[in-house]
Amino acid sequence: MAEVADLQALGHVFFNVLGPIALLVGVGYLLQQRLQLDTRSLSRVVFFVLTPSLIFTSILSLEIDAGTIGRTLLFAAADMALMGLIAAFLARRWGYDNHLAGAFVVTAILLNDGNYGLPLNLFAFGETGFGYALVLFMFNNLVGNTISIFILAHGQNGLRQAVWRTLTAPVVWAMLLGFGARLAGVQPTGSFFTMLQMTGRSAIPVFLLILGMTLTQTRARLGNNPITRLTVLRMLGGPALALLLAHGVGLTGLPLAVAVLQASMPTAVNTIVLSNEFEASPTFVAGAVLFTTLASLITLPVLLLFLSP
């Protein structure tokens, strides 16, 4: 009976989490095939307007218990740093140029732990697990995006321009304004804040449409190529590293399960937005998002069964 219940639970996750994602990706793919839309312009709308709105409103709306998240944040920082170093070492060993090497590192550290990871954790571990997952999502989204902007800009423009483009990126200012307002006790209300929330929430479905549109440009296939290598690193190396680090920092029980599951997510959809903005191997990035997402249909159910109490 327990095995049947597990299969029913996973089937429910597939239908309610992956179904809507697959639908919007498919719509984006068909739109691009039929209408030949300007993907980069739409990506820039997301980069300059939708994502900053999402980050700003999320910072002001989150309820965070500082006493319970220290080890979780330590885990998140160590996992991102080590995964980034491993990816950078492998990219250099395989002789990738600056654009591809930067994209390889970014696709290894930016995770789809928001629109994929958050509902998966909520269903698997309830409201408490969702709270831990939200902390990890914010860390990866805020810190990961900042680091990723620097890496991709450095690959395109060199160190000086990379620093400048990082400091002037809208998402960085959204973080600063959000945390500044929270520390000052300023909480925007009324129609202005509602408008910002609506704008931010629209980012996730647009991410998925852009993914579908960008996938029309890739002809990725399995083999000895960067996409396959990234998929193996992200979807097999990621969970293994996460398990070691979670135990290493002292996480146990539910916090450990949520941390490992969040660190085992496929590459985030918004890496496509960043790669389009900085012209950093967007075809590779789209392929990495596609194949890590497909691989997650196998790796995450197995991992979830392993982590469930």
VENHUSUL-V896552 format. One record per residue. N is the residue number from 1. RES is the residue in one letter. OMEGA is omega in radians with two decimals (NA if undefined). Layout:
N:RES:OMEGA, N:RES:OMEGA
This chain:
1:M:-3.13, 2:A:3.14, 3:E:3.11, 4:V:3.13, 5:A:3.12, 6:D:3.14, 7:L:3.11, 8:Q:3.13, 9:A:3.14, 10:L:3.08, 11:G:3.10, 12:H:3.10, 13:V:3.13, 14:F:-3.06, 15:F:-3.02, 16:N:-3.12, 17:V:-3.07, 18:L:-3.12, 19:G:3.11, 20:P:3.11, 21:I:-3.14, 22:A:-3.14, 23:L:-3.11, 24:L:3.07, 25:V:3.12, 26:G:3.10, 27:V:3.11, 28:G:3.12, 29:Y:-3.12, 30:L:3.11, 31:L:-3.12, 32:Q:3.13, 33:Q:-3.05, 34:R:-2.97, 35:L:-3.14, 36:Q:-3.10, 37:L:3.13, 38:D:-3.06, 39:T:-3.07, 40:R:3.11, 41:S:3.10, 42:L:3.10, 43:S:-3.13, 44:R:3.04, 45:V:3.11, 46:V:-3.07, 47:F:-3.03, 48:F:-3.04, 49:V:-2.96, 50:L:-3.12, 51:T:3.06, 52:P:3.10, 53:S:3.13, 54:L:-3.11, 55:I:-3.10, 56:F:-3.11, 57:T:3.13, 58:S:3.13, 59:I:-3.10, 60:L:-3.04, 61:S:-3.04, 62:L:2.99, 63:E:-3.05, 64:I:3.04, 65:D:-3.01, 66:A:-3.08, 67:G:-3.04, 68:T:-2.99, 69:I:-3.09, 70:G:-3.13, 71:R:3.12, 72:T:3.13, 73:L:3.07, 74:L:3.07, 75:F:-3.09, 76:A:3.14, 77:A:-3.13, 78:A:-3.13, 79:D:3.14, 80:M:-3.11, 81:A:-3.10, 82:L:3.11, 83:M:3.10, 84:G:3.12, 85:L:3.11, 86:I:-3.14, 87:A:3.14, 88:A:3.12, 89:F:-3.13, 90:L:3.12, 91:A:3.12, 92:R:-3.13, 93:R:-3.13, 94:W:3.01, 95:G:3.14, 96:Y:3.09, 97:D:-3.03, 98:N:-3.12, 99:H:-3.09, 100:L:3.13, 101:A:3.10, 102:G:3.12, 103:A:3.14, 104:F:3.13, 105:V:-3.11, 106:V:3.13, 107:T:3.08, 108:A:-3.03, 109:I:3.12, 110:L:-2.99, 111:L:3.08, 112:N:-3.08, 113:D:3.07, 114:G:-3.08, 115:N:3.08, 116:Y:-3.03, 117:G:-3.09, 118:L:3.12, 119:P:3.12, 120:L:3.11, 121:N:3.12, 122:L:-3.13, 123:F:-3.06, 124:A:-2.96, 125:F:3.06, 126:G:-3.05, 127:E:-3.14, 128:T:3.09, 129:G:3.11, 130:F:3.12, 131:G:3.07, 132:Y:-3.12, 133:A:-3.14, 134:L:3.09, 135:V:-3.14, 136:L:3.09, 137:F:-3.13, 138:M:-3.14, 139:F:-3.11, 140:N:-3.10, 141:N:-3.07, 142:L:-3.10, 143:V:-3.11, 144:G:3.13, 145:N:3.14, 146:T:3.13, 147:I:-3.10, 148:S:3.09, 149:I:3.13, 150:F:-3.10, 151:I:-3.09, 152:L:3.11, 153:A:3.12, 154:H:3.11, 155:G:-3.09, 156:Q:-2.91, 157:N:-3.04, 158:G:-2.97, 159:L:-3.06, 160:R:3.13, 161:Q:3.11, 162:A:3.10, 163:V:-3.12, 164:W:-3.11, 165:R:3.08, 166:T:-3.10, 167:L:-3.12, 168:T:-3.14, 169:A:-3.12, 170:P:-3.11, 171:V:3.11, 172:V:3.11, 173:W:3.07, 174:A:3.07, 175:M:-3.10, 176:L:3.13, 177:L:-3.13, 178:G:3.14, 179:F:3.09, 180:G:3.12, 181:A:-3.14, 182:R:3.13, 183:L:3.14, 184:A:-3.13, 185:G:3.14, 186:V:-3.13, 187:Q:3.10, 188:P:-3.14, 189:T:3.05, 190:G:-3.01, 191:S:-3.14, 192:F:-3.13, 193:F:3.08, 194:T:3.10, 195:M:3.11, 196:L:3.11, 197:Q:3.11, 198:M:3.13, 199:T:-3.14, 200:G:-3.11, 201:R:3.13, 202:S:-3.09, 203:A:-3.03, 204:I:3.10, 205:P:3.11, 206:V:3.01, 207:F:-3.06, 208:L:3.07, 209:L:3.12, 210:I:3.09, 211:L:3.13, 212:G:3.13, 213:M:-3.09, 214:T:-3.12, 215:L:3.09, 216:T:-3.07, 217:Q:-3.08, 218:T:3.08, 219:R:-3.07, 220:A:3.05, 221:R:3.13, 222:L:-3.13, 223:G:-3.12, 224:N:-3.10, 225:N:-3.07, 226:P:-3.12, 227:I:3.13, 228:T:3.13, 229:R:3.11, 230:L:-3.14, 231:T:3.10, 232:V:3.14, 233:L:-3.05, 234:R:-2.96, 235:M:3.04, 236:L:3.10, 237:G:-3.13, 238:G:3.11, 239:P:-3.13, 240:A:3.11, 241:L:-3.12, 242:A:3.12, 243:L:3.13, 244:L:-3.09, 245:L:-3.12, 246:A:3.07, 247:H:-3.10, 248:G:-3.13, 249:V:3.05, 250:G:3.08, 251:L:3.09, 252:T:3.01, 253:G:-3.07, 254:L:3.10, 255:P:3.11, 256:L:-3.11, 257:A:-3.13, 258:V:-3.12, 259:A:-3.12, 260:V:-3.13, 261:L:3.13, 262:Q:-3.13, 263:A:-3.11, 264:S:-3.14, 265:M:3.05, 266:P:-3.14, 267:T:-3.08, 268:A:3.13, 269:V:-3.06, 270:N:2.97, 271:T:3.08, 272:I:3.10, 273:V:-3.13, 274:L:-3.12, 275:S:3.06, 276:N:-3.11, 277:E:-3.08, 278:F:3.10, 279:E:-3.08, 280:A:3.07, 281:S:-3.09, 282:P:3.12, 283:T:3.06, 284:F:-3.10, 285:V:3.12, 286:A:3.10, 287:G:3.11, 288:A:3.10, 289:V:-3.12, 290:L:-3.01, 291:F:3.05, 292:T:3.10, 293:T:3.09, 294:L:3.12, 295:A:-3.12, 296:S:3.09, 297:L:3.09, 298:I:-3.00, 299:T:-3.06, 300:L:3.05, 301:P:3.11, 302:V:3.14, 303:L:-3.14, 304:L:3.08, 305:L:3.12, 306:F:-3.06, 307:L:-3.07, 308:S:3.14, 309:P:NA
